[in-house]
């Protein structure tokens, strides 16, 4: 009787095992196809897909977390560059903001200069000047302007801005002058009311109040009435006169004093802390 060769038996076992695995795969494929077909027909969730999803979820979660960690690590390395860029942008923003504010200030000054250019008083010419200094101890009483005797400015000339009367020239040098503001307690100027035509003297009281003196108690002068410059002589021996009709302020209160005169309170037309460019009215 012939004997089997050892090699032929081993080859036979391998083929048998391969056929068994093939059969298993085919059965699984048929089973999965059947399940999917039933799911499609019935509209129910496929249990195979659910099982695969459950099995894959932990792996997907781990991969996602690892990716997030790598992204966070990359962001940490970018922080110095981001901080530097943030500092640069803040600096640029401050620079642009400062330029905007400077542009606004220049625009406002140009508008005031244009308004000054519209001031026309017959018989007078306007010498334009800027406020170049304010004494700290007399901030609301005095100002230094950039026009002097070389420009034709004389002692006692009226100084105005687009809002109204600012003050009078109290000191003159070649290239600059000192202005005594209308709000100074030492200030005196002839004035006349708009409607009642009462004449008197304006004197300073404080930065927001003037007094209109020497108006009789029986006067019909009323609240909200405007007060203007009278146009009296500028200084003893001078051949100049201050212009008439420049706005001084508005009457805000009145009462009778013990001497039989009205004590009339006037709100100045100007803002003494914000004079801007001014005009010196020269005869």
C-alpha positions as CSV (number, residue, x, y, z in Angstrom):
1,X,0.0,0.0,0.0
2,X,1.5,3.4,-1.0
3,X,2.4,5.9,1.7
4,X,1.3,9.6,1.6
5,X,4.0,12.2,1.1
6,X,4.3,14.6,4.1
7,X,4.2,17.7,1.9
8,X,0.9,16.7,0.2
9,X,-0.9,16.4,3.6
10,X,0.3,19.9,4.7
11,X,-0.8,21.5,1.4
12,X,-4.2,19.8,1.7
13,X,-4.7,21.2,5.2
14,X,-3.8,24.8,4.1
15,X,-6.3,24.6,1.2
16,X,-9.0,23.3,3.5
17,X,-8.4,26.1,6.0
18,X,-8.5,28.7,3.2
19,X,-11.8,27.3,2.0
20,X,-13.2,27.5,5.5
21,X,-12.2,31.2,5.9
22,X,-13.6,32.0,2.4
23,X,-16.9,30.4,3.4
24,X,-16.9,32.4,6.6
25,X,-16.3,35.7,4.7
26,X,-18.9,34.8,2.2
27,X,-21.4,34.1,4.9
28,X,-20.6,37.3,6.7
29,X,-20.9,39.3,3.5
30,X,-24.2,37.7,2.7
31,X,-25.4,38.4,6.3
32,X,-24.3,42.0,6.2
33,X,-25.9,42.5,2.8
34,X,-29.1,40.9,4.1
35,X,-29.1,43.1,7.2
36,X,-28.5,46.3,5.1
37,X,-31.2,45.3,2.7
38,X,-33.7,44.7,5.5
39,X,-32.7,48.1,7.0
40,X,-33.3,49.8,3.7
41,X,-36.6,48.2,3.2
42,X,-37.9,48.7,6.7
43,X,-36.3,52.1,7.2
44,X,-34.8,51.1,10.6
45,X,-31.3,51.8,11.8
46,X,-28.7,49.4,10.5
47,X,-27.4,47.4,13.6
48,X,-24.1,46.7,11.8
49,X,-23.5,50.4,11.2
50,X,-24.4,51.0,14.9
51,X,-21.9,48.4,16.0
52,X,-19.2,49.8,13.8
53,X,-19.9,53.3,15.0
54,X,-19.7,52.2,18.6
55,X,-16.4,50.4,18.0
56,X,-14.9,53.3,16.1
57,X,-16.1,56.1,18.5
58,X,-13.3,55.8,21.1
59,X,-10.7,55.7,18.3
60,X,-12.2,58.8,16.7
61,X,-12.5,60.6,20.1
62,X,-8.8,59.9,20.8
63,X,-7.7,61.1,17.4
64,X,-9.8,64.3,17.8
65,X,-8.3,65.0,21.2
66,X,-4.8,64.4,20.0
67,X,-5.4,66.8,17.1
68,X,-6.8,69.4,19.4
69,X,-3.7,69.1,21.7
70,X,-1.4,69.5,18.7
71,X,-3.4,72.6,17.6
72,X,-3.2,74.1,21.2
73,X,0.6,73.4,21.3
74,X,1.0,75.2,17.9
75,X,-1.0,78.1,19.3
76,X,1.2,78.4,22.4
77,X,4.3,78.7,20.1
78,X,2.4,81.5,18.2
79,X,1.7,83.5,21.4
80,X,4.9,85.7,21.4
81,X,4.3,86.6,17.7
82,X,0.7,87.4,18.5
83,X,1.6,89.6,21.5
84,X,4.1,91.5,19.4
85,X,1.6,92.1,16.7
86,X,-1.0,93.2,19.3
87,X,1.5,95.7,20.7
88,X,2.2,97.1,17.2
89,X,-1.5,97.4,16.4
90,X,-2.2,99.3,19.7
91,X,0.7,101.7,19.0
92,X,-0.6,102.3,15.5
93,X,-4.1,102.8,16.8
94,X,-2.9,105.4,19.3
95,X,-0.9,107.2,16.5
96,X,-4.0,107.3,14.3
97,X,-6.2,108.5,17.1
98,X,-3.7,111.3,17.9
99,X,-3.7,112.3,14.2
100,X,-7.5,112.4,14.2
101,X,-7.6,114.6,17.3
102,X,-5.0,116.9,15.8
103,X,-7.0,117.1,12.5
104,X,-10.1,118.0,14.5
105,X,-8.3,120.7,16.4
106,X,-6.9,122.2,13.2
107,X,-10.3,122.1,11.5
108,X,-11.9,123.9,14.5
109,X,-9.1,126.5,14.5
110,X,-9.5,127.0,10.7
111,X,-13.2,127.5,11.2
112,X,-12.6,130.1,13.9
113,X,-10.1,131.9,11.6
114,X,-12.6,131.9,8.8
115,X,-15.2,133.3,11.2
116,X,-12.7,136.0,12.3
117,X,-12.2,136.9,8.6
118,X,-15.9,137.7,8.4
119,X,-15.7,140.4,11.1
120,X,-16.1,143.8,9.4
121,X,-16.4,147.0,11.3
122,X,-16.5,150.3,9.3
123,X,-13.5,152.5,10.0
124,X,-11.4,149.6,11.6
125,X,-9.1,147.0,10.4
126,X,-8.6,143.6,12.1
127,X,-5.2,142.5,13.2
128,X,-5.3,138.8,13.5
129,X,-3.4,137.2,16.4
130,X,-3.1,134.0,18.4
131,X,-3.1,133.6,22.2
132,X,0.5,132.5,22.9
133,X,0.5,132.5,26.7
134,X,-1.8,132.6,29.7
135,X,-0.5,133.7,33.2
136,X,-1.2,130.9,35.7
137,X,-2.2,133.3,38.5
138,X,-4.4,135.3,36.2
139,X,-5.7,132.6,33.8
140,X,-9.2,134.0,33.5
141,X,-8.1,137.7,33.6
142,X,-5.2,138.1,31.2
143,X,-3.7,136.7,28.0
144,X,-0.7,137.3,25.8
145,X,-1.3,137.6,22.0
146,X,1.1,137.4,19.0
147,X,0.6,141.0,17.8
148,X,2.2,144.2,18.9
149,X,3.1,147.8,18.0
150,X,4.8,146.6,14.9
151,X,1.4,145.4,13.7
152,X,-0.3,148.7,14.5
153,X,-1.7,147.5,17.9
154,X,-2.2,150.4,20.4
155,X,-3.0,150.6,24.1
156,X,-6.8,150.3,24.7
157,X,-7.7,148.6,21.4
158,X,-10.6,146.3,21.6
159,X,-9.9,142.5,21.1
160,X,-12.7,140.3,19.7
161,X,-13.3,136.8,18.6
162,X,-16.2,135.3,16.6
163,X,-18.2,135.0,19.9
164,X,-17.9,138.7,20.9
165,X,-15.7,141.1,22.9
166,X,-12.7,139.4,24.5
167,X,-11.0,142.4,26.3
168,X,-8.8,145.4,25.7
169,X,-5.1,145.8,25.1
170,X,-3.5,146.7,28.5
171,X,0.2,146.4,27.5
172,X,1.9,146.7,24.1
173,X,5.4,145.5,23.1
174,X,6.9,145.4,19.6
175,X,5.8,141.8,18.8
176,X,3.3,140.9,21.4
177,X,0.6,142.4,23.6
178,X,-1.2,141.7,26.9
179,X,-5.0,141.6,26.9
180,X,-7.1,142.4,29.9
181,X,-10.0,140.0,29.6
182,X,-13.6,141.2,29.9
183,X,-14.0,138.9,32.9
184,X,-11.2,140.5,34.9
185,X,-12.4,142.5,38.1
186,X,-10.3,145.4,36.9
187,X,-12.0,145.5,33.5
188,X,-14.2,148.5,32.6
189,X,-15.9,149.2,29.3
190,X,-18.8,151.4,28.2
191,X,-21.8,149.4,27.1
192,X,-25.3,149.8,25.8
193,X,-28.4,147.5,25.9
194,X,-30.0,146.3,22.7
195,X,-33.7,147.0,23.1
196,X,-33.9,149.6,25.9
197,X,-30.8,151.5,24.7
198,X,-29.7,151.9,28.3
199,X,-26.0,153.0,28.7
200,X,-23.7,152.0,31.5
201,X,-20.4,150.4,32.3
202,X,-19.5,146.7,32.1
203,X,-17.1,145.4,34.7
204,X,-15.8,141.9,35.3
205,X,-17.0,139.8,38.3
206,X,-15.8,136.3,37.6
207,X,-15.3,134.0,34.7
208,X,-19.0,133.5,34.0
209,X,-20.5,136.8,35.2
210,X,-20.2,140.5,34.3
211,X,-21.9,143.5,36.0
212,X,-23.7,146.2,34.0
213,X,-23.5,149.3,36.3
214,X,-25.1,152.7,36.5
215,X,-28.5,151.8,35.0
216,X,-31.3,153.6,36.9
217,X,-33.8,151.4,38.8
218,X,-36.7,152.7,36.7
219,X,-35.2,151.3,33.5
220,X,-37.2,149.0,31.3
221,X,-34.1,146.8,30.6
222,X,-35.2,143.2,30.6
223,X,-33.8,139.7,31.0
224,X,-32.3,138.0,27.9
225,X,-31.5,141.4,26.4
226,X,-28.2,141.7,24.6
227,X,-25.5,144.1,25.7
228,X,-23.0,145.6,23.2
229,X,-19.9,147.9,23.3
230,X,-20.8,151.6,23.4
231,X,-17.7,152.8,21.6
232,X,-16.1,155.1,24.1
233,X,-12.5,156.6,24.0
234,X,-9.8,154.0,24.3
235,X,-7.3,155.8,26.4
236,X,-6.8,159.4,27.7
237,X,-5.3,161.5,24.9
238,X,-5.8,158.9,22.3
239,X,-7.4,159.7,18.9
240,X,-8.8,156.2,18.7
241,X,-12.2,155.0,19.6
242,X,-13.3,151.5,20.3
243,X,-15.9,150.2,17.8
244,X,-19.5,150.3,18.7
245,X,-21.9,147.3,18.5
246,X,-19.6,144.4,19.4
247,X,-21.6,141.8,21.5
248,X,-20.6,141.6,25.2
249,X,-23.1,139.2,26.6
250,X,-26.7,138.5,27.7
251,X,-28.6,139.8,30.7
252,X,-29.4,136.9,33.1
253,X,-30.5,138.7,36.3
254,X,-31.3,142.1,37.8
255,X,-32.0,143.6,41.2
256,X,-32.1,147.1,42.7
257,X,-29.1,148.1,44.9
258,X,-29.2,150.6,47.9
259,X,-28.1,153.5,45.7
260,X,-31.2,153.3,43.5
261,X,-29.4,151.7,40.6
262,X,-30.1,148.3,39.0
263,X,-27.5,145.7,39.6
264,X,-27.6,143.8,36.3
265,X,-25.8,140.5,35.8
266,X,-24.6,139.6,32.3
267,X,-23.4,136.3,31.0
268,X,-20.3,137.0,28.8
269,X,-20.6,135.9,25.1
270,X,-17.0,134.5,25.2
271,X,-15.7,131.5,27.0
272,X,-12.5,132.9,28.8
273,X,-10.9,129.5,29.0
274,X,-11.3,129.0,25.3
275,X,-10.4,132.1,23.4
276,X,-9.0,130.7,20.2
277,X,-7.6,133.1,17.5
278,X,-8.5,136.8,18.1
279,X,-8.7,140.1,16.2
280,X,-7.4,143.4,17.5
281,X,-9.6,146.2,16.1
282,X,-7.3,149.0,15.0
283,X,-8.6,152.4,13.9
